[in-house]
Amino acid sequence: MKQSIGFNQFTDAFHSYERFDNFGYAALKALFEYLEEYEEGTGEEMELDVIALCCDFTQYDSAREAAEEMITGFEREEDESDEDLEERALEELQENTTVITYDGGVVVQSF
């Protein structure tokens, strides 16, 4: 038996596990919306596992920051603008894993 939860219960679960600092409010909302869309798209109900989500997903301020940490050898190309670097970082991450974008950063699934 599974129980449907809303965003408030989702955030409360992170608080109860003392894991709210893993994601900012906007990132947590983006993650919640992604998980809801995933359930709707697959028809598969998920069980909320706060610890697993904290292990599987990480918040970054930018795709560039995530790519520099996660992709070996990722660095700025000669004469590459900040905008182009961010776009390339996002594309490379999306080739390897799930990337959830939101205003203010990205949430990236570990790979």
Secondary structure as GFF3:
##gff-version 3
##sequence-region A 1 111
A	DSSP	alpha_helix	7	16	.	.	.	ID=ss1
A	DSSP	three_ten_helix	20	22	.	.	.	ID=ss2
A	DSSP	alpha_helix	25	42	.	.	.	ID=ss3
A	DSSP	alpha_helix	50	56	.	.	.	ID=ss4
A	DSSP	beta_strand	57	60	.	.	.	ID=ss5
A	DSSP	alpha_helix	63	70	.	.	.	ID=ss6
A	DSSP	alpha_helix	82	96	.	.	.	ID=ss7
A	DSSP	beta_strand	99	102	.	.	.	ID=ss8
A	DSSP	beta_strand	105	109	.	.	.	ID=ss9
###
